[in-house]
Each structure stands twice: as C-alpha cells, then as structure tokens.
Amino acid sequence: VQLVESGGGLVQPGGSLRLSCVASGRIFSINFMGWFRQAPGKERELVASMPNGDTTNYADSVKGRFTISRDNAKDTLYLQMNSLKPDDTAIYYCNADIETGDGRLISYWGQGTQVTVSS
C-alpha cells in the first residue's frame, strides 16, 4: 500500500492550493484519513481529518480556510487550502488507517509535499 501526495508548491499570502493524496495497493477498506503538517523546528500536528463517514475535524488555526474531502471511489483525499498565511508553511503529510486484503489494519503515511507561503 502506498500514499502519494501532490499539489504542494510556492504561493503568495492569500493564495490557494489543493493537495491530493491517492492510496493504492491491496486495499480492502480505508477508515481514518487525515492531513498533518510539520514546520521546521516544530512537531508534526494534525491539520484536518475525516475519522469516519463524512465527519470532519479541523485544527483551530485552519478553520474557515481549509476544507478536507475524500472520494471513496478513487481512494483519494483532498485538502483545499484558501487564504494561505506564511504560518501555513510546512511539509504536509497524508495519513490513513487502511485494512489490507489480508485483514490487517495499518497506519500509512505519504512521503510529504512542501507548501511554502511567501511573497
């Protein structure tokens, strides 16, 4: 099983980016999915998550600016980021709890995608 993120880049303050995370491999089902980020010198933090069904959770720092969504048919997770601020600069990681074809439930991480907000 692999998680592959895309969509990061350099954007000016106030701009927007859309991150994608595609899961592939021997997937029976996907439970929790979420986006985390880690800025230089800081711990990794949860940005947004979809723990089950259509339930969404957001960190206070991104509420009203970021929107998480998932396409179950494509095993894909998205993060729409609007009104970006320099403090949003970080490596963004996708995380998913996946039940594999042999019945194991494993937490997987993507390789990360860099988001830089700067003028």
C-alpha positions in Angstrom: 0.0 0.0 0.0 1.2 3.5 -0.9 0.0 7.0 -0.2 1.2 9.6 -2.7 0.6 13.3 -2.1 0.7 16.0 -4.7 -0.3 19.7 -5.1 2.2 21.5 -2.9 4.2 24.5 -4.1 5.1 28.1 -3.6 2.2 30.5 -3.2 1.8 34.1 -2.1 0.0 35.0 1.1 -3.8 35.0 0.5 -3.4 32.4 -2.2 -4.8 28.9 -2.6 -3.5 25.4 -3.1 -5.2 22.0 -3.4 -3.4 18.9 -2.1 -4.3 15.4 -3.2 -3.4 12.1 -1.6 -4.0 8.9 -3.6 -4.0 5.5 -1.9 -3.0 2.4 -3.9 -2.3 -1.2 -3.4 -4.1 -4.1 -1.7 -6.8 -2.0 0.0 -9.8 -3.7 1.5 -11.1 -0.5 3.2 -9.9 2.9 4.4 -11.0 4.1 7.8 -9.4 7.3 9.2 -7.8 9.7 6.7 -6.2 13.0 7.6 -3.7 15.7 6.8 -0.8 16.5 9.1 1.9 19.1 8.7 5.4 19.7 10.2 7.1 23.1 10.1 10.9 23.4 10.6 11.7 23.0 14.3 8.1 22.1 15.3 6.3 18.9 16.0 4.0 17.3 13.5 0.4 18.5 14.0 -3.0 17.4 12.8 -4.4 19.9 10.3 -7.7 18.2 9.3 -9.2 14.7 9.4 -12.1 12.6 8.3 -12.3 9.9 11.0 -15.4 8.2 9.7 -18.1 8.8 7.1 -18.5 12.5 6.3 -17.3 13.7 9.7 -14.6 16.4 9.5 -12.3 17.9 12.1 -10.0 20.9 11.8 -7.3 22.5 13.8 -8.4 25.9 15.1 -5.6 27.6 13.1 -7.2 26.5 9.8 -10.9 26.5 10.5 -12.8 28.5 7.9 -9.8 28.5 5.5 -9.1 24.8 4.8 -11.6 22.1 3.6 -10.9 18.4 3.7 -12.8 16.0 1.5 -12.5 12.4 0.1 -13.5 10.5 -2.9 -14.0 6.9 -1.8 -14.4 5.6 -5.3 -10.9 6.9 -6.1 -9.3 6.2 -2.7 -8.3 9.9 -2.7 -8.1 12.5 0.0 -8.1 16.2 -0.7 -7.2 19.4 1.2 -8.4 22.7 -0.3 -6.3 25.5 1.3 -7.5 29.1 0.9 -6.4 32.4 2.4 -2.9 30.9 3.0 -0.6 32.5 5.5 3.1 32.3 6.0 2.5 30.3 9.2 1.0 27.6 6.9 4.4 26.9 5.5 5.3 23.2 6.2 5.6 19.8 4.8 2.1 18.3 4.6 1.6 14.6 5.1 -1.3 12.4 4.3 -2.2 9.6 6.8 -4.7 6.8 6.5 -5.7 3.7 8.5 -6.1 1.0 5.9 -7.4 -2.5 6.2 -5.4 -4.6 3.7 -6.5 -7.6 1.8 -5.2 -10.0 4.5 -7.2 -8.4 7.3 -4.5 -6.2 8.9 -5.3 -2.6 9.9 -2.2 -0.5 9.4 -1.5 3.3 9.6 0.3 4.5 6.5 2.0 7.8 5.7 2.7 9.6 2.5 6.2 11.0 1.7 5.0 14.6 2.2 4.6 17.6 0.0 6.1 21.0 0.6 3.9 24.0 1.0 5.6 27.4 1.1 3.6 30.6 1.6 5.8 33.7 0.9 5.8 36.9 -1.0 
